[in-house]
Amino acid sequence: MLRKTFKAMVVRQTDDKKFLSSITDKSVDELPPGDVLIRTIYSSLNYKDALSASGNRGVTKNYPHTPGIDAAGVVEESLSNDFHPGDEVIVTGYDLGMNTPGGFGQYIRVPADWVVRRPGNLSLRECMCYGTAGFTAALSVLRLRKHDITPEQGKILVTGATGGVGSIAISILSKAGFAVVAATGKKARKEYLLDLGAKEVLDRDEVRDISVKPLLKPRWAGVIDTVGGDILATAIKSTKYGGVITCCGNVASPELHTTVFPFILRGVTLIGIDSASCPMPVRMRIWGKLADEWKLDHLERLVTEISLDELDMHIERMLQGKQTGRVIVNLQRGYEQ
């Protein structure tokens, strides 16, 4: 039976311009118009959620707001012929959790064309173990493969390796037979990265060059960069002839200082990765791969499960760069009926 009220994290701006969150009772009637009402079972914590929860206006324009760019749950009501009450579904990206109330609430209401039916070989929980981070990692790997990068061509560098995108990218690449080099600022997590399948772990300073050299010794057949800034610029200068770099993050810096030489002398390709507005046919293909050939046997090693009440602590850890792997949010935990 549909509950009229539900629990949600709500972030509000205070009179002194600070942003504070609380777990609040909300009404289903407060949700925006949409085709599909979903009871959220699991969500996950992504860097964009941490930014939204801390008042970043580049992510969320208006407050009060409920973050959560990922949600997995059960359809409660539907105006769409494509979905019916009882269907298990997932929503990742689009405007969910940005300016539309997101997955850190026990209910969401969204347009039908944002909704993906749960892949048959994944549970709702497993879908959120991947979430936007896993989807982004898989999309990055797909782009490398689409540009004919193969294991025989050499090593693949993954930056920001202990984060959600990095951890899953390492795991997928390793499963696909690639020799992965993981770069991280967390030396204590070396064994974690080797356990995921990395062949080598480097300190991030070993893949960061701040000289003005336009080219460096070629090292990588491909790169999955999650951090941006000098590390991405160095990766571009260090990629082999015909190599491919994907870029999906800017936690180090949104600025990119480089020259055209890696592109016109080595034929390097730089590909931007955007998961939020990914077309539905590609979205379905990615989820199909995550449920099949790229499904990870060690998914649980990557995951910490928390409740809504524990979100604040993990958001702060993520903003401080201390989070490892994936954090999934059990929306029922602590609020069982």
C-alpha positions in Angstrom: 0.0 0.0 0.0 1.3 3.4 -0.9 2.4 5.5 2.1 1.4 9.1 2.1 4.5 10.2 3.9 8.1 9.0 3.6 11.6 9.7 4.9 14.1 11.7 2.9 17.3 13.6 3.3 16.5 17.3 2.8 19.3 19.9 2.4 18.4 23.4 3.4 20.2 26.7 3.3 20.3 28.5 6.7 20.0 32.2 7.4 23.8 32.4 7.7 24.3 30.9 4.2 25.3 27.4 5.4 23.8 24.2 4.1 22.5 21.6 6.6 20.8 18.3 6.0 18.3 16.4 8.0 16.1 13.3 7.6 12.6 14.7 7.2 9.1 13.4 6.7 7.8 14.4 3.3 4.5 13.8 1.5 4.2 12.0 -1.8 2.1 14.9 -2.9 5.2 17.2 -2.6 6.9 15.3 -5.4 7.0 16.9 -8.8 4.8 15.7 -11.7 5.9 12.6 -13.6 4.8 9.4 -15.2 6.2 6.9 -12.7 6.1 6.9 -8.9 8.8 4.6 -7.5 9.4 3.4 -4.0 13.1 3.6 -3.6 14.8 0.5 -2.0 18.4 1.4 -2.7 20.4 4.5 -3.8 24.1 5.2 -3.9 26.5 8.0 -3.0 28.3 9.7 -5.8 30.6 12.8 -5.9 27.8 14.8 -7.5 25.5 14.0 -4.5 28.2 15.2 -2.1 28.4 18.5 -4.1 24.6 18.9 -4.1 24.4 18.1 -0.3 27.0 20.8 0.4 25.2 23.6 -1.6 27.0 23.5 -4.9 24.8 25.7 -7.2 26.5 24.2 -10.2 24.8 21.0 -9.4 21.6 22.1 -7.6 20.1 25.5 -8.2 17.3 25.6 -5.6 17.0 24.5 -2.0 15.5 22.8 0.0 16.5 19.7 -2.0 16.8 15.9 -1.8 20.0 14.7 -3.5 20.6 11.2 -4.9 21.3 10.8 -8.6 20.7 7.0 -8.4 17.7 5.1 -7.4 16.5 1.4 -7.6 13.1 0.4 -6.5 9.6 -0.7 -7.3 7.0 1.0 -9.3 4.0 2.1 -7.2 2.0 4.1 -9.7 2.4 4.6 -13.5 0.9 6.6 -16.2 3.0 4.9 -18.8 2.1 1.7 -20.6 5.8 0.7 -20.4 5.8 0.3 -16.6 3.3 -1.2 -14.1 3.0 -1.4 -10.4 5.3 -4.0 -9.0 8.0 -3.6 -11.7 11.5 -3.4 -10.4 13.3 -0.5 -12.1 16.4 1.8 -11.8 16.9 5.5 -12.6 20.4 6.9 -12.9 21.4 10.3 -14.3 19.1 12.8 -16.2 18.1 15.4 -13.7 17.4 13.0 -10.8 19.0 14.3 -7.6 20.2 17.5 -9.2 17.1 19.7 -9.4 14.6 16.9 -9.2 14.1 15.3 -5.8 16.4 12.3 -5.8 17.2 8.8 -4.5 17.9 9.9 -0.9 14.2 9.8 -0.5 12.0 6.7 -0.1 9.9 7.8 -3.1 10.7 9.5 -6.3 8.5 10.6 -9.2 10.1 10.8 -12.7 9.3 10.8 -16.4 9.0 7.4 -17.9 11.8 7.9 -20.3 14.3 8.2 -17.4 13.4 4.7 -16.2 15.2 1.4 -17.0 13.7 -2.0 -16.2 16.0 -3.9 -13.8 18.4 -6.1 -15.8 17.4 -9.7 -15.3 20.8 -10.9 -14.0 21.2 -8.1 -11.4 19.3 -7.5 -8.2 18.2 -4.0 -7.2 21.0 -3.9 -4.7 23.6 -5.0 -7.3 22.3 -2.3 -9.6 23.2 0.3 -7.0 26.5 -1.3 -6.3 27.3 -0.1 -9.8 25.1 3.0 -9.9 26.3 6.0 -11.8 29.9 5.3 -10.9 29.8 1.8 -12.3 27.8 3.0 -15.3 30.4 5.7 -16.0 33.3 3.2 -15.6 31.6 0.8 -18.1 30.9 3.6 -20.5 34.6 4.5 -20.4 35.7 1.0 -21.1 33.2 0.7 -23.9 34.7 3.9 -25.5 38.2 2.4 -25.3 37.0 -0.8 -27.0 35.0 1.1 -29.6 38.3 2.8 -30.6 40.0 -0.6 -31.0 42.1 -0.5 -27.8 43.0 -4.1 -27.0 45.0 -5.8 -24.2 47.9 -6.5 -26.7 48.5 -2.8 -27.1 49.8 -2.2 -23.6 48.9 -0.9 -20.2 45.8 1.0 -19.3 46.1 3.8 -16.6 43.2 4.4 -14.3 43.5 7.6 -12.2 41.6 8.3 -9.0 41.7 4.5 -8.6 40.2 4.0 -5.2 37.0 6.0 -6.0 33.8 4.4 -7.3 34.5 4.9 -11.0 38.2 4.0 -10.7 37.5 0.8 -8.6 34.9 -0.5 -11.0 36.9 0.5 -14.1 39.9 -1.5 -12.8 37.7 -4.5 -12.2 36.1 -4.4 -15.6 39.3 -3.9 -17.4 41.1 -6.7 -15.5 38.2 -9.0 -16.3 38.5 -8.1 -20.0 42.2 -9.1 -19.9 43.8 -5.7 -19.8 47.0 -4.9 -17.7 45.8 -2.1 -15.5 48.0 0.4 -13.7 46.2 2.1 -10.8 47.2 5.7 -9.7 46.1 6.9 -6.3 47.0 9.2 -3.5 46.1 6.6 -0.9 49.2 4.5 -0.5 47.5 2.4 2.2 45.0 1.1 -0.3 47.5 -0.7 -2.5 46.4 -4.2 -1.6 42.8 -3.2 -2.2 43.7 -2.1 -5.8 45.8 -5.2 -6.4 42.9 -7.3 -5.2 40.6 -5.7 -7.7 42.9 -6.7 -10.5 45.4 -3.9 -10.9 48.9 -5.2 -12.1 50.7 -2.2 -10.7 49.9 0.6 -8.2 51.6 4.0 -8.6 51.4 7.1 -6.4 49.6 9.9 -8.2 52.7 12.0 -8.2 54.3 9.4 -10.5 51.7 10.2 -13.1 51.7 13.9 -12.6 54.1 16.2 -14.6 54.0 20.0 -14.2 56.8 20.7 -16.7 56.1 22.6 -19.9 57.1 19.6 -22.0 54.5 19.1 -24.7 55.2 15.3 -24.9 56.5 12.8 -22.5 57.7 9.2 -22.9 54.8 7.2 -24.2 53.5 4.8 -21.5 49.8 4.0 -21.9 47.7 2.4 -24.6 44.7 4.0 -22.9 43.7 6.0 -19.9 40.5 6.2 -17.8 40.9 9.5 -16.0 38.5 10.4 -13.2 40.2 13.5 -11.7 41.2 16.0 -14.4 43.7 18.8 -14.0 47.5 18.2 -14.2 47.0 14.4 -14.0 44.8 14.4 -17.1 47.2 16.7 -18.9 50.1 14.4 -18.0 48.2 11.4 -19.2 47.6 13.0 -22.6 51.3 13.7 -23.0 52.2 10.2 -21.9 49.8 8.2 -24.1 51.2 6.0 -26.9 50.6 6.6 -30.6 46.9 6.0 -31.4 46.0 5.7 -27.7 42.7 6.8 -26.2 42.0 8.8 -23.0 38.5 9.1 -21.5 37.7 11.9 -19.1 34.8 11.9 -16.6 35.8 14.0 -13.6 37.3 17.2 -12.2 38.0 16.5 -8.5 41.6 17.6 -9.0 40.7 20.6 -11.3 38.4 21.4 -14.1 41.2 23.2 -16.0 43.3 21.4 -18.6 46.6 22.8 -19.7 48.1 21.0 -22.7 49.1 21.5 -26.4 47.9 20.1 -29.7 51.1 18.0 -30.1 49.8 14.7 -28.5 46.9 14.9 -30.9 48.6 15.8 -34.1 51.9 13.9 -33.6 50.7 10.8 -31.8 47.1 10.7 -33.0 45.8 10.6 -29.4 42.1 10.7 -28.9 40.5 12.4 -25.9 36.9 11.4 -25.2 34.5 13.1 -22.7 32.3 10.8 -20.7 28.8 12.0 -19.7 26.5 9.4 -18.1 23.7 11.8 -17.1 22.4 12.4 -20.6 23.5 9.1 -22.2 21.0 8.1 -24.9 18.7 5.2 -23.9 20.0 2.7 -26.5 23.5 3.1 -25.2 22.2 3.1 -21.6 20.5 -0.2 -22.2 23.7 -1.6 -23.8 25.8 -0.6 -20.8 23.4 -2.2 -18.3 23.3 -5.3 -20.4 27.1 -5.6 -20.2 27.2 -5.0 -16.5 24.6 -7.7 -16.0 26.5 -10.2 -18.3 30.1 -10.2 -19.5 31.2 -7.4 -17.2 29.4 -8.5 -14.1 31.9 -8.6 -11.3 32.4 -11.6 -9.0 33.9 -9.4 -6.3 31.3 -6.6 -6.3 30.8 -6.9 -2.5 34.4 -6.0 -1.9 33.8 -2.6 -3.4 30.7 -1.7 -1.3 29.8 -0.2 2.0 26.1 -0.3 2.8 24.7 2.5 5.0 21.3 4.0 6.1 19.9 7.4 5.4 21.0 8.4 8.9 24.7 7.7 8.1 24.8 9.7 4.9 26.2 12.9 6.4 29.3 11.2 7.6 30.0 9.5 4.3 29.3 12.7 2.3 31.9 14.5 4.4 34.4 11.6 3.8 33.8 11.9 0.1 34.4 15.6 0.0 37.6 15.1 1.9 38.8 12.5 -0.6 38.8 9.7 2.0 36.1 7.5 0.5 37.1 4.1 -1.0 35.0 2.1 -3.4 31.2 2.5 -3.5 28.7 3.5 -0.9 25.1 2.3 -1.3 22.2 3.6 0.7 19.5 1.2 2.0 16.4 3.4 2.2 14.5 0.8 4.3 17.3 0.3 6.9 16.3 1.8 10.2 12.8 2.5 8.9 11.4 -1.1 8.5 7.7 -1.4 8.8 
